[in-house]
Amino acid sequence: MGALILDRGGIELKAEQGAIIVYEKGRRLRTVPLALIERVIAHADVTLSSGLLGLMAEYGVGFLALNRRGSRLALMLGRPLGDARLRLAQCRMAQDEAWRSQWCGRLLRAKVHGQWRTLAYARRLRPDLPGLLPAQEALAASLGQWPAPDVILPLASWNGWEGAAAAIYFRAYTQLFAPELNFFKRNRRPPRDPVNAVLSLGYTLLHAEAAQLAHAAGFDPLVGMLHQ
């Protein structure tokens, strides 16, 4: 299933027999069955009723409102699983420092391995770029210095390891883009170049999808493990 993306203003959404009806300036444009989508993403001023929001929640369809920079304004997650025992267990584990530290380490190792693989793929496409291999080697060396999986660290320490790896990765990643795009480092709030704008939008959409899936499974997306 996919998403209904609304990227221009003047759109009005109405509910009709398990579907969203899309209007523009009073003219009916199309019908979108709610059973076929997972979320509605509004990237412009859109009008919709509370009745439609209720129907979307009934179908488990999330709603994400973005501003012009692609930053999240509002997020409706859809229908939850409804088992309080899961959320109670989640909160108990969030208070278990040893468990959290071990899982943060696993997740961050997977993230850095993913960054390494991205640079390896980029090297196959762009063997002329000199900074990719040193960045791969630096990421591998960084992972070699990380604490063992059974070592318990405070979250601030894991955030530090994550930030150091991200700095290595983005210094190399910026080489993949034309200098005219002015993408020389990661920046946000607001992003100051086209590549950072696309990255921020992508991260926002991915976060919304992850939060919606966690919510649908019965968990509380607001109870964080790494970024509280």
Phi, psi and omega per residue, in radians:
M1 nan 2.752 -3.024
G2 -2.141 -2.746 -3.087
A3 -2.201 2.584 2.992
L4 -1.706 1.986 -3.074
I5 -1.873 2.177 -3.135
L6 -1.960 1.916 -2.992
D7 -2.012 0.291 3.028
R8 -2.513 2.653 -3.081
G9 -1.341 3.063 3.123
G10 1.398 0.221 -3.119
I11 -1.678 2.413 3.042
E12 -2.139 2.348 3.136
L13 -1.938 2.356 3.097
K14 -2.269 2.746 3.137
A15 -1.712 2.477 3.101
E16 -2.752 1.841 3.005
Q17 0.853 1.021 3.068
G18 1.304 0.366 -3.128
A19 -2.470 2.775 2.997
I20 -1.721 2.242 3.066
I21 -1.792 2.190 -3.082
V22 -1.749 2.152 3.101
Y23 -2.060 2.558 3.005
E24 -2.306 2.016 -3.125
K25 0.946 0.741 3.099
G26 1.436 -0.100 -3.112
R27 -1.748 2.247 -3.135
R28 -1.253 2.132 -3.101
L29 -1.685 -0.870 -3.073
R30 -2.858 2.923 3.079
T31 -2.044 2.297 -3.125
V32 -2.152 1.888 3.108
P33 -1.080 2.305 -3.122
L34 -1.135 -0.459 3.141
A35 -1.171 -0.251 -3.070
L36 -1.731 -0.074 -3.089
I37 -2.229 2.767 3.115
E38 -1.849 -0.454 -3.123
R39 -2.767 2.744 3.028
V40 -1.982 2.253 -3.109
I41 -2.047 2.044 -3.132
A42 -1.812 1.980 3.131
H43 -1.835 0.295 3.132
A44 -2.732 3.084 3.126
D45 -1.208 2.065 -3.095
V46 -2.242 2.465 3.106
T47 -1.828 2.259 3.056
L48 -2.638 2.767 -3.023
S49 -1.689 2.840 3.053
S50 -1.130 -0.537 3.089
G51 -1.089 -0.692 3.101
L52 -1.193 -0.690 3.095
L53 -1.060 -0.705 3.101
G54 -1.123 -0.702 3.116
L55 -1.156 -0.699 3.100
M56 -1.092 -0.735 3.106
A57 -1.090 -0.674 3.125
E58 -1.077 -0.635 3.129
Y59 -1.523 -0.016 -3.113
G60 1.294 0.440 -3.139
V61 -1.662 2.157 3.126
G62 -1.447 2.873 3.115
F63 -2.338 2.242 -3.132
L64 -2.186 2.135 3.080
A65 -1.848 2.223 -3.130
L66 -2.020 2.672 2.989
N67 -1.564 -3.052 -3.060
R68 -1.160 -0.405 3.122
R69 -1.518 -0.011 -3.133
G70 1.509 0.133 3.107
S71 -1.467 2.607 -3.069
R72 -1.278 2.302 3.032
L73 -1.788 -0.690 -3.109
A74 -2.723 2.638 -3.127
L75 -2.484 2.098 2.988
M76 -1.880 2.216 -2.927
L77 -1.551 -0.336 -3.084
G78 1.718 -2.923 -3.029
R79 -1.364 2.251 3.110
P80 -1.454 2.936 3.107
L81 -1.196 -0.640 3.033
G82 1.588 0.323 3.115
D83 -1.848 1.849 -3.093
A84 -1.150 -0.430 -3.120
R85 -1.090 -0.625 3.104
L86 -1.102 -0.783 -3.097
R87 -1.205 -0.609 3.067
L88 -1.123 -0.744 3.106
A89 -1.134 -0.683 3.107
Q90 -1.061 -0.768 -3.139
C91 -1.149 -0.649 3.093
R92 -1.096 -0.764 -3.132
M93 -1.186 -0.537 3.114
A94 -1.150 -0.375 3.114
Q95 -1.604 -0.089 -3.111
D96 -1.586 1.745 -3.022
E97 -1.072 -0.696 -3.124
A98 -1.148 -0.795 -3.134
W99 -1.098 -0.773 -3.137
R100 -1.093 -0.772 -3.115
S101 -1.066 -0.751 -3.136
Q102 -1.115 -0.742 -3.134
W103 -1.256 -0.610 3.061
C104 -1.078 -0.747 3.111
G105 -1.067 -0.739 3.133
R106 -1.120 -0.803 -3.112
L107 -1.110 -0.746 -3.097
L108 -1.241 -0.611 3.045
R109 -1.078 -0.741 3.096
A110 -1.097 -0.687 3.132
K111 -1.109 -0.798 -3.110
V112 -1.195 -0.651 3.041
H113 -1.050 -0.677 3.090
G114 -1.121 -0.700 3.067
Q115 -1.083 -0.728 3.116
W116 -1.072 -0.758 -3.131
R117 -1.162 -0.626 3.099
T118 -1.083 -0.757 3.117
L119 -1.190 -0.612 3.096
A120 -1.110 -0.728 3.094
Y121 -1.134 -0.724 3.124
A122 -1.096 -0.629 3.129
R123 -1.124 -0.599 3.110
R124 -1.179 -0.580 3.135
L125 -1.451 -0.598 -3.062
R126 -2.262 1.216 3.139
P127 -1.175 -0.166 -3.134
D128 -1.394 -0.212 -3.090
L129 -1.494 2.086 -2.996
P130 -1.350 -0.335 -2.999
G131 -1.552 -0.075 -3.047
L132 -1.303 -0.817 -3.124
L133 -1.097 -0.807 3.084
P134 -1.017 -0.611 3.117
A135 -1.186 -0.713 3.068
Q136 -1.042 -0.786 -3.135
E137 -1.124 -0.656 3.134
A138 -1.187 -0.674 3.093
L139 -1.136 -0.746 3.116
A140 -1.103 -0.719 3.121
A141 -1.141 -0.667 3.118
S142 -1.090 -0.783 3.113
L143 -1.075 -0.609 3.118
G144 -1.143 -0.380 -3.137
Q145 -1.637 -0.129 -3.105
W146 -1.155 2.670 3.088
P147 -1.082 2.716 3.081
A148 -1.078 2.673 -3.076
P149 -1.000 -0.465 -3.092
D150 -1.573 0.023 3.109
V151 -1.419 2.292 -3.106
I152 -1.606 2.111 3.138
L153 -2.098 2.624 2.980
P154 -1.190 2.734 -3.094
L155 -1.034 -0.609 -3.130
A156 -1.056 -0.610 3.120
S157 -1.193 -0.746 3.090
W158 -1.116 -0.666 3.076
N159 -1.074 -0.644 3.105
G160 -1.133 -0.781 3.085
W161 -1.078 -0.721 3.127
E162 -1.097 -0.772 -3.123
G163 -1.145 -0.668 3.125
A164 -1.128 -0.734 3.110
A165 -1.156 -0.693 3.133
A166 -1.094 -0.668 3.128
A167 -1.090 -0.750 3.102
I168 -1.085 -0.806 -3.059
Y169 -1.108 -0.843 -3.047
F170 -1.253 -0.473 3.048
R171 -1.059 -0.638 3.103
A172 -1.422 -0.680 -3.072
Y173 -1.066 -0.607 -3.123
T174 -1.101 -0.412 -3.127
Q175 -1.177 -0.291 -3.077
L176 -1.368 -0.083 -3.042
F177 -2.075 2.625 -3.127
A178 -1.085 2.456 3.140
P179 -1.003 -0.488 -3.120
E180 -1.100 -0.326 3.122
L181 -1.404 -0.148 3.099
N182 1.018 0.581 3.106
F183 -1.708 1.678 -3.080
F184 -2.008 -0.230 3.073
K185 -2.898 2.905 3.098
R186 -1.339 2.215 3.041
N187 -2.484 2.792 -3.062
R188 -2.806 3.006 3.064
R189 0.953 1.039 -0.047
P190 -1.653 2.802 3.003
P191 -1.154 2.496 -2.992
R192 -1.903 0.223 3.078
D193 -2.713 2.880 -3.049
P194 -1.061 -0.684 -3.097
V195 -1.172 -0.779 3.099
N196 -1.114 -0.590 3.103
A197 -1.110 -0.749 3.131
V198 -1.194 -0.703 3.087
L199 -1.052 -0.810 -3.127
S200 -1.096 -0.728 3.105
L201 -1.110 -0.767 3.126
G202 -1.069 -0.757 3.107
Y203 -1.112 -0.675 3.134
T204 -1.113 -0.786 3.135
L205 -1.149 -0.704 3.131
L206 -1.144 -0.720 3.105
H207 -1.092 -0.733 3.136
A208 -1.084 -0.722 3.130
E209 -1.148 -0.748 3.134
A210 -1.116 -0.748 3.130
A211 -1.117 -0.698 -3.138
Q212 -1.155 -0.726 3.123
L213 -1.140 -0.731 3.105
A214 -1.098 -0.746 3.130
H215 -1.091 -0.777 -3.126
A216 -1.131 -0.500 3.123
A217 -1.410 -0.117 3.095
G218 1.824 0.057 -3.140
F219 -1.648 2.876 3.090
D220 -1.750 1.924 -3.119
P221 -1.114 -0.263 -3.123
L222 -1.445 -0.183 3.094
V223 -1.630 1.721 -3.075
G224 -1.550 2.739 3.106
M225 -1.868 -0.767 3.128
L226 -1.689 -0.965 3.086
H227 -1.773 1.733 -3.017
Q228 -1.196 nan nan
